[in-house]
Structure formats: C-alpha cells, structure tokens
Amino acid sequence: MSEFMKTFPLLDVVHHAHDLKSLYFPKLPEPVSPGQFYMLWLPGVDEKPFSVSDVLEDRVEITVRGIGPFTNKVLECQPGTYFGLRGPFGNGFQLCDNMLVVGGGCGVAPVRYLAKQLEAQGLRYTLAVGTRSADDLLFADEYEAAGVAIATEDGSLGHQGLVTDLVRPMLESGSYSCLAASGPEPMLLALRQLALEHKVPVQLSFERYMKCGVGVCGQCCMDGSGIRLCVEGPVLDEAQMAGISELGRPHRDATGQRHTESRVCKA
C-alpha cells in the first residue's frame, strides 16, 4: 500500500457504452489483490475510490460508469490526462478453490478481476452476474461469450429475474466452499442469508462514502463494530459482519449524516 499520491498519465480509454469506459494507467509497483481499491484523483475536481477491474502486464484497468459530476467528468478525459492514484487500499478477497463468485451492478468490475485471478491460479470457480438490463451489464459481450451465468431483471439477457435466483440452486448443490460477491447492498444481504442457510462461508464487498482511504478520518466506520471499511474492508466475512448494526440502512453522506430515506451516492 502507498498512501502517497502519485500522478500518472491516462494511457488509454476503452469505450463500452455511452456512460461506461475502462481507463488504463501505468501499473504501480505495489501488488493489488481483487477487491482492493485505489483513490483516483482528477486535479481540480475530486478524489473517489474505485475497485480494480483488471491488472495487465504493464497497466491497471479501472472501469468507470458515469453516475454523477465526478465520474461524468472522468469519462470526458482523453489519453494523456494526468490523474493521481493512491493505494491499493483495503482488504481484498481471499482466493479459494470451488468459489462461487457473484457480481451485481457496478460490483461486476471487482469480481471480474477476482475471476481472472482464480483462473490464473488454477482454482475452480463459477461466476454469476446480474443487473437491470443487458445495456447495464459491464463486459456483457465478454461474459456472454464465456457462458457466464447472467440474470437481468427485464429478461433482455440470460435469466429474467435476480442473480439470487441463479445462486440459490447453485448453493443447494453443495458444490461450493465459499461465496464471494460485490454489488448493491440489498443483493449482498440476500446472498448472505442464502449462504447462512446453506452453511457456506462468505466474503462480501461493501461500499461506503470514503475520504482518506487509510482509516484516519472515520468516515467509513461501521456502526456497532467500528470496522473501518477502507482498512478492514471493503471485503468482510461473516464474523466481521455479525458485529455491524447498520447493514441495510441508508448510508451516511459526506457530512456524516444518515438520511431517513435511502440515497444513492452520485460520485
């Protein structure tokens, strides 16, 4: 981990959809594990955390969807633009054989890197991904060609329904030693319940508003446990989750306030 900011030019941009691009930066010397994240700084705009979607021989890939002022500004950038990178930060996924890997929404990005690392290590795994529609699925062409289990809520690709519909019979088969997932919190909590029912250990990657990335500011501390998601997380196991009282509740915003109604962070 490097908490010090280093600036790098954007090497390349791959366009996936009107609001989705992969950005490529020079590979940093510190190794990055699946599930870890970088703090990405666009000078004069802001700094936000992003999971790694792949690490290649000479570069690192960060996939960004435009959902707010910062990410939309990032998507306007062209190769040669300088960004700041800090990290990698946090606790990532632990690789194991016979792993069931699940991604939903933007959580498809970190589990993509996890699946590639499992394959590189010769470990067995099954990948299942879900989103609202085919247009919202990151790396849809890649996953469809590879025969990945896909669920879309509108039925435009793969199974019509939720990704949990696909996961339930997989867990019932008793074939998996661990479940790892990243995605929207309601999906993660549903997967956690399924895993508890089938006595399968879990590793779940959660999101919270983050500022420092090194556990100093306390912005991402989890109620009931004091776990700093940027340090002890973002990937948590069942023992860590058992002490947290805020799972499933609205997230705190930049001021530390928790709103009575759920709000999506428009980064």
C-alpha atoms as one frame of an Amber mdcrd trajectory, in Angstrom:
protein
   0.000   0.000   0.000   1.135   3.516  -0.772  -0.795   6.307   0.957   1.186
   8.887  -1.000  -0.338  10.391  -4.118   1.471   9.693  -7.385   0.457  11.227
 -10.690   0.228   9.231 -13.906  -0.940   9.920 -17.442  -4.026   8.124 -18.657
  -2.632   5.579 -21.148  -5.774   4.522 -22.942  -9.557   4.568 -22.798 -11.874
   1.777 -23.957 -15.474   2.787 -24.618 -18.095   0.204 -23.565 -21.285   2.286
 -23.594 -22.316   5.926 -23.505 -21.834   6.023 -19.728 -19.201   3.317 -19.281
 -15.472   3.277 -20.022 -12.353   1.440 -18.877  -9.357   3.629 -18.041  -5.810
   2.303 -18.216  -2.953   3.615 -16.069   0.682   2.517 -15.707   0.981  -0.469
 -13.393   2.071   0.578  -9.903   4.844  -1.341  -8.104   2.610  -2.371  -5.186
   0.677  -5.596  -5.916  -3.112  -5.273  -5.883  -5.467  -8.040  -4.776  -9.004
  -8.497  -6.143 -11.384  -6.385  -4.096  -8.825  -3.747  -3.149  -9.280  -0.197
  -4.417  -7.422   2.926  -5.470  -8.245   6.516  -4.613  -8.463   8.215  -8.005
  -7.879  11.979  -8.110  -8.727  14.228 -11.020  -6.941  17.540 -10.278  -9.320
  20.411  -9.735 -12.344  18.109  -9.499 -12.350  15.488  -6.699 -10.974  12.184
  -5.435 -13.028   8.968  -5.213 -12.404   5.239  -4.542 -12.534   2.743  -7.420
 -12.041  -1.013  -7.446  -9.686  -2.577  -9.975 -11.350  -4.453 -12.833  -8.111
  -5.986 -14.159  -4.319  -5.869 -13.863  -2.380  -6.483 -17.041   1.343  -6.936
 -17.622   2.135  -3.236 -17.761  -1.053  -1.445 -16.769  -4.001  -1.408 -14.415
  -7.633  -1.152 -15.527 -10.274   0.853 -13.678 -13.793   0.746 -15.094 -15.958
   3.813 -14.509 -19.677   4.347 -15.015 -20.918   7.921 -15.224 -23.404   8.411
 -12.380 -22.605  11.912 -11.117 -20.449  15.039 -11.511 -17.094  13.404 -10.759
 -17.494  10.226 -12.801 -19.001  12.101 -15.744 -16.005  14.433 -15.735 -13.660
  11.439 -15.638 -15.386   9.945 -18.678 -14.625  13.120 -20.646 -10.865  12.665
 -20.171  -8.644  11.594 -23.032  -5.326   9.672 -23.042  -2.562  11.906 -21.725
  -4.706  13.453 -18.986  -2.918  13.284 -15.643  -4.599  11.632 -12.678  -3.446
  10.992  -9.142  -3.530   7.467  -7.715  -3.163   6.336  -4.097  -3.232   2.730
  -2.964  -4.063  -0.037  -3.269  -6.109   0.109  -0.078  -8.260  -2.231   1.935
  -8.772  -5.911   2.495  -9.498  -7.874  -0.685 -10.922 -11.299  -1.452  -9.108
 -14.431  -0.295  -8.793 -16.951  -3.107 -10.108 -20.457  -2.541 -10.996 -23.480
  -4.641 -14.638 -24.131  -5.617 -15.607 -20.482  -5.156 -18.976 -19.107  -6.218
 -18.349 -15.545  -7.429 -21.290 -13.143  -7.773 -21.397  -9.605  -9.141 -24.238
  -7.135  -9.441 -24.372  -3.653 -10.954 -21.007  -1.889 -10.743 -19.830  -4.735
  -8.482 -19.247  -6.735 -11.650 -15.919  -4.886 -12.075 -14.038  -6.206  -8.991
 -15.376  -9.770  -9.342 -14.117  -9.795 -12.931 -10.570  -9.353 -11.630 -11.244
 -11.942  -8.915 -12.369 -14.495 -11.512  -9.266 -13.857 -13.611  -7.008 -14.380
 -10.591  -8.770 -17.627  -9.682  -8.301 -18.853 -13.229  -4.626 -17.843 -13.222
  -4.113 -19.871 -10.017  -5.862 -22.926 -11.453  -8.673 -22.693  -8.884 -12.204
 -23.778  -9.704 -14.997 -21.200  -9.644 -18.400 -20.310 -11.053 -19.231 -16.723
 -11.984 -22.781 -15.339 -11.867 -23.641 -11.718 -12.656 -26.828  -9.709 -12.584
 -28.136  -6.264 -13.479 -31.288  -4.464 -14.558 -30.829  -4.961 -18.304 -28.295
  -6.080 -20.898 -27.387  -2.437 -21.530 -26.416  -2.012 -17.861 -24.170  -5.092
 -17.678 -20.457  -4.366 -17.609 -18.476  -6.547 -20.047 -21.700  -8.117 -21.342
 -20.161  -9.387 -24.603 -17.232 -10.950 -22.750 -19.467 -12.728 -20.248 -21.984
 -13.928 -22.813 -19.221 -15.413 -24.961 -17.715 -17.173 -21.919 -21.027 -18.737
 -20.886 -21.202 -16.902 -17.564 -24.491 -17.259 -15.666 -26.333 -13.969 -16.315
 -29.556 -12.583 -14.863 -31.303  -9.389 -15.975 -34.396  -8.022 -14.318 -36.053
  -7.220 -17.651 -35.050 -10.510 -19.293 -33.048  -8.802 -22.062 -30.127 -11.184
 -21.462 -29.917 -14.539 -19.717 -32.319 -15.426 -16.908 -35.163 -12.973 -16.275
 -35.026 -12.088 -12.618 -32.443 -11.533  -9.922 -28.979 -13.029  -9.727 -30.017
 -14.575  -6.402 -32.435 -16.748  -8.423 -29.370 -18.305 -10.062 -27.358 -18.551
  -6.860 -29.935 -20.412  -4.761 -29.817 -23.722  -6.714 -26.042 -23.421  -7.010
 -25.713 -23.315  -3.230 -28.264 -26.098  -2.848 -25.979 -28.308  -4.933 -23.400
 -28.269  -2.133 -20.593 -27.800  -4.655 -19.056 -24.594  -3.298 -16.637 -23.957
  -0.460 -17.071 -20.178  -0.369 -19.221 -17.390  -1.802 -17.655 -14.056  -2.815
 -19.721 -11.129  -4.025 -19.714  -7.436  -4.832 -22.686  -5.271  -5.704 -25.674
  -3.393  -4.265 -26.168  -3.893  -0.535 -29.648  -5.473  -0.772 -28.165  -8.094
  -3.095 -25.269  -8.725  -0.709 -27.587  -9.172   2.267 -29.789 -11.573   0.306
 -26.704 -13.587  -0.652 -25.525 -13.550   2.954 -28.834 -15.062   4.071 -28.659
 -17.751   1.392 -25.094 -18.584   2.412 -26.068 -18.822   6.082 -28.920 -21.180
   5.187 -26.513 -23.453   3.313 -23.593 -23.023   5.753 -21.276 -21.595   3.095
 -18.639 -19.040   4.211 -18.968 -15.608   2.601 -16.738 -12.753   1.524 -18.816
  -9.692   0.658 -17.536  -6.349  -0.641 -19.429  -3.343   0.737 -19.448   0.336
  -0.233 -19.500   3.457   1.956 -18.538   7.082   1.465 -14.735   7.262   1.822
 -12.428  10.235   2.234  -8.926   9.334   3.406  -8.599   5.646   2.459  -6.235
   4.951   5.367  -8.589   4.701   8.354  -7.871   8.099   9.899 -10.964  10.197
   9.192 -13.557   7.692  10.421 -15.966   8.484   7.584 -16.472   4.823   6.648
 -16.619   3.359  10.186 -19.448   0.844  10.504 -21.912   1.282  13.388 -21.843
  -1.450  16.018 -18.331  -2.668  15.241 -16.070   0.303  14.475 -14.785  -1.518
  11.401 -13.203   0.955   9.004 -14.346  -0.207   5.621 -11.303   1.322   3.900
  -8.927  -0.738   6.093 -10.625  -3.857   7.490 -12.923  -3.905   4.434 -14.242
  -3.412   1.888 -14.404  -7.230   1.815 -15.869  -8.601   5.053 -16.524 -12.132
   6.265 -19.427 -13.342   8.408 -17.595 -12.844  11.712 -16.951  -9.194  10.850
 -20.491  -8.595   9.603 -22.024 -10.114  12.733 -20.995  -7.080  14.787 -22.304
  -4.446  12.379 -25.691  -2.855  13.126 -26.087  -0.589  10.081 -26.231  -3.116
   7.252 -29.265  -2.461   5.100 -29.730   1.071   6.458 -29.269   4.280   4.414
 -25.607   5.251   4.044 -24.040   8.345   5.562 -23.236  11.195   3.202 -20.116
  13.401   3.043 -21.224  15.265   6.193 -21.611  12.056   8.191 -25.408  12.388
   8.259 -27.580   9.341   7.750 -30.755  10.267   5.918 -34.095   8.666   6.725
 -34.570   7.816   3.045 -32.012   5.835   1.061 -29.928   7.977  -1.275 -27.571
   6.817  -3.992 -24.144   8.455  -3.931 -23.792  10.329  -7.213 -20.000  10.294
  -7.422
